[in-house]
Amino acid sequence: MKDLFGYTGKNIIIDGAASGMGLATVRLLVELGANVWALDIKDVPVPVKKFILCDLSKKDSIDSVIEQLPDDIDRVFCCAGLPGAPFSVLDVMSVNFIGHRYLIETLLNRMKNAGAVAIISSLAGMEWMKNYQMVGKMLATSGFEEAVSWVQANEQRIKDAGGAYGFSKQCLCAYVALKAMEFLSKGVRINSLSPAPTQTPMMPYFEQEHGQENIKAYSVGGRYATPEEMAEPLLFLNSDMARFITGFDLKVDNGFVAGMIMQQLGALK
Ligand SMILES: NC(=O)c1ccc[n+]([C@@H]2O[C@H](COP(=O)([O-])OP(=O)(O)OC[C@H]3O[C@@H](n4cnc5c(N)ncnc54)[C@H](O)[C@@H]3O)[C@@H](O)[C@H]2O)c1
């Protein structure tokens, strides 16, 4: 059968590769024959082409990683993330948005052959359009340091607007929409995937901060997804099969948003 995914022999960069959805994605990429450069602050428990220690909250760390990556890159997967508490507003914004934006934009010129970027956002970022006045200010910053300064100056505003986690994910969803045309002119697609609650090592943080009942309220019938249930559609988004898809946020939610809009979730709870 034709290699529909098209990952065989491709040079893939993936962050957040050590755990949860990122790790599930790495396992599948390796199975599909990709050359995987895996980035994380923790060791990646799967044999890959190269594991590189990378702290996305630090520009110097990203710069040193970039020097070790190949000149010709086919796909970038951004899977790393921090939940809200106990992490600071600046750490959450730096890992979830600022570091990712810096990594993607620095690698853009190395994606010469129908490249693509897939970012894990969240249903928590779904309402980015309603908050675009503030999100647009974050997006208008240029580079790592200016973005950090903006966050430091607006920490209270971010807290008042629902917290760093949701704001960082709103920024990612908006970023995908903002950059779609610019990236397309360079032959590169950019999309995000917004998971419903998923059983990964991040889940206890969410349950601790918001209460299990409130997290379950974002699922259909109380079932959390598995990491593989996110990794598989993420692979699709960044594959040759999705070559006409860009600027899109794919909600992988077992129908949660549809059920919410149509007020049909109650029957399943
Ligand atoms: N689990 C959920 O319910 C859920 C729901 C929606 C979105 N998400 C998002 O999915 C993505 C994957 O998260 P997960 O649930 O698999 O959690 P996870 O904690 O298993 O994975 C997150 C990964 O990010 C890495 N990371 C953390 N800080 C880093 C840093 N400074 N530099 C580099 N890497 C760093 C961690 O080491 C870890 O490997 C995240 O972006 C998360 O926000 C998760």
The ligand as an SDF file (V2000), in Angstrom:
LIG
                    3D

 44 48  0  0  0  0  0  0  0  0999 V2000
   -3.4200   15.9890   29.4340 N   0  0  0  0  0  0  0  0  0  0  0  0
   -4.4420   16.7610   29.0780 C   0  0  0  0  0  0  0  0  0  0  0  0
   -5.5810   16.5630   29.5440 O   0  0  0  0  0  0  0  0  0  0  0  0
   -4.2470   17.8740   28.1100 C   0  0  0  0  0  0  0  0  0  0  0  0
   -5.3920   18.4980   27.5830 C   0  0  0  0  0  0  0  0  0  0  0  0
   -5.2260   19.5020   26.6380 C   0  0  0  0  0  0  0  0  0  0  0  0
   -3.9600   19.8490   26.2240 C   0  0  0  0  0  0  0  0  0  0  0  0
   -2.8570   19.2440   26.7460 N   0  0  0  0  0  0  0  0  0  0  0  0
   -1.5470   19.6160   26.2220 C   0  0  0  0  0  0  0  0  0  0  0  0
   -0.9690   18.4660   25.6220 O   0  0  0  0  0  0  0  0  0  0  0  0
    0.4540   18.6330   25.5470 C   0  0  0  0  0  0  0  0  0  0  0  0
    1.1240   17.3450   26.0230 C   0  0  0  0  0  0  0  0  0  0  0  0
    0.9020   17.2250   27.4190 O   0  0  0  0  0  0  0  0  0  0  0  0
    0.6550   15.8230   28.1500 P   0  0  0  0  0  0  0  0  0  0  0  0
   -0.7270   15.8370   28.6410 O   0  0  0  0  0  0  0  0  0  0  0  0
    1.1150   14.7380   27.2790 O   0  0  0  0  0  0  0  0  0  0  0  0
    1.5760   16.0230   29.4480 O   0  0  0  0  0  0  0  0  0  0  0  0
    2.9990   15.4610   29.8910 P   0  0  0  0  0  0  0  0  0  0  0  0
    3.2840   16.1720   31.1500 O   0  0  0  0  0  0  0  0  0  0  0  0
    2.9670   13.9900   29.8840 O   0  0  0  0  0  0  0  0  0  0  0  0
    3.9770   15.9560   28.7370 O   0  0  0  0  0  0  0  0  0  0  0  0
    4.5010   17.2530   28.6970 C   0  0  0  0  0  0  0  0  0  0  0  0
    5.9560   17.1730   28.2650 C   0  0  0  0  0  0  0  0  0  0  0  0
    6.4860   18.5110   28.2110 O   0  0  0  0  0  0  0  0  0  0  0  0
    7.7960   18.4640   28.7370 C   0  0  0  0  0  0  0  0  0  0  0  0
    8.2330   19.7860   29.2280 N   0  0  0  0  0  0  0  0  0  0  0  0
    7.8080   20.4210   30.3480 C   0  0  0  0  0  0  0  0  0  0  0  0
    8.5140   21.5460   30.5360 N   0  0  0  0  0  0  0  0  0  0  0  0
    9.4070   21.6260   29.5200 C   0  0  0  0  0  0  0  0  0  0  0  0
   10.4280   22.5450   29.1730 C   0  0  0  0  0  0  0  0  0  0  0  0
   10.7130   23.6020   29.9540 N   0  0  0  0  0  0  0  0  0  0  0  0
   11.1380   22.3340   28.0460 N   0  0  0  0  0  0  0  0  0  0  0  0
   10.9000   21.2310   27.2780 C   0  0  0  0  0  0  0  0  0  0  0  0
    9.9710   20.3130   27.5660 N   0  0  0  0  0  0  0  0  0  0  0  0
    9.2260   20.5040   28.6780 C   0  0  0  0  0  0  0  0  0  0  0  0
    7.6960   17.4500   29.8810 C   0  0  0  0  0  0  0  0  0  0  0  0
    8.9780   17.0040   30.3050 O   0  0  0  0  0  0  0  0  0  0  0  0
    6.8390   16.3850   29.2550 C   0  0  0  0  0  0  0  0  0  0  0  0
    7.6130   15.4230   28.5730 O   0  0  0  0  0  0  0  0  0  0  0  0
    0.7670   19.8600   26.3950 C   0  0  0  0  0  0  0  0  0  0  0  0
    0.9620   20.9570   25.5430 O   0  0  0  0  0  0  0  0  0  0  0  0
   -0.5130   20.0560   27.2090 C   0  0  0  0  0  0  0  0  0  0  0  0
   -0.6900   21.3930   27.5840 O   0  0  0  0  0  0  0  0  0  0  0  0
   -2.9710   18.2710   27.6910 C   0  0  0  0  0  0  0  0  0  0  0  0
  1  2  1  0
  2  3  2  0
  2  4  1  0
  4  5  1  0
  4 44  2  0
  5  6  2  0
  6  7  1  0
  7  8  2  0
  8  9  1  0
  8 44  1  0
  9 10  1  0
  9 42  1  0
 10 11  1  0
 11 12  1  0
 11 40  1  0
 12 13  1  0
 13 14  1  0
 14 15  2  0
 14 16  1  0
 14 17  1  0
 17 18  1  0
 18 19  2  0
 18 20  1  0
 18 21  1  0
 21 22  1  0
 22 23  1  0
 23 24  1  0
 23 38  1  0
 24 25  1  0
 25 26  1  0
 25 36  1  0
 26 27  1  0
 26 35  1  0
 27 28  2  0
 28 29  1  0
 29 30  1  0
 29 35  2  0
 30 31  1  0
 30 32  2  0
 32 33  1  0
 33 34  2  0
 34 35  1  0
 36 37  1  0
 36 38  1  0
 38 39  1  0
 40 41  1  0
 40 42  1  0
 42 43  1  0
M  CHG  2   8   1  16  -1
M  END
$$$$
